[in-house]
């Protein structure tokens, strides 16, 4: 009796409140268990979704060891719980709570897609739902596209997901962020070699580029450079929502339409003030990047309703 009353009180007050009851959940990995968090709504579970993290050392809440503390996945899970949607947010194989599953080196996009399908099976078993949605953020959207053929996948929500081949996206990012830098020609040279299927020895990689192009990241990056998101989407026969941010500095708004070219029936929602970490920010790069470290800044206006409405609609 107390849970519905508490939920009603939360909705009637302006104070933030977590409606989700959270617990640990695991899925099988190649060497040990993958680890995640199951967030359940206070009432009936109307649907369940697995949130797939973006690139790099990003944890289940959307934070990472490179300075991001915005916890967008936790905030999204809490918001979806208020609409009756359970979520599983996960640590990637080899990282954080999933270190026992395998090490984080020599992994490919296909490996992460295998894990995503394992999480879908775990999510449906835990909630009794017939299928689970995949919510992929950035690189997680590429993983969702590759895992979409799983029988238990209801459909996809692709947030800030590249719509063009990754090499083109990286070149555009480098052009914006490293213009005039002595590192830009070297970065483009390394990228070209990886696109050609050639590993680059650590001794040829300048220290500032190690995070992006270091040996431990190269096999994953090479698998992604061979991946065409729009072409992959053309093979998906399930409902798809594409969400883009007008102030996303990593994946530009126009990539949503590039991605949609693979499936004209996919639904596209553009949130004009949303940035890459799912927060509403002013049209100022300094404020945009400052939001990456602000866990108290709420989710972008309209994001959670757009995702929830899509998941709960008849499609």
ABEGO torsion letter per residue (X at the ends): XAAAAAAAAAAABABBBBABBBBBBBBBBAABBBBBBBBBBABBBABBBBBBBBBEBBBAAGBBAAGBAAGAAAAAAAAAAAAGBBBBBBBBBGBEAAAAAEBABGBBAAAAAAAAAAAAAAAAAAAGBABBBBBBBEAAAAAAAAAAABAABAEBBBBGBBABBAAAAAAAAAAAAABGBAAAAAAAAAAAAAAAGBBBBAAABBAAAAAAABAAAAAAAAAAAABBAAAAAAABABBBBBBBBAABAABBAAAAAAAAAABAABBBBBBAABBAAGBBBBBBAAAAAAAAABAABBBBBGAAAAAAAAAABAX
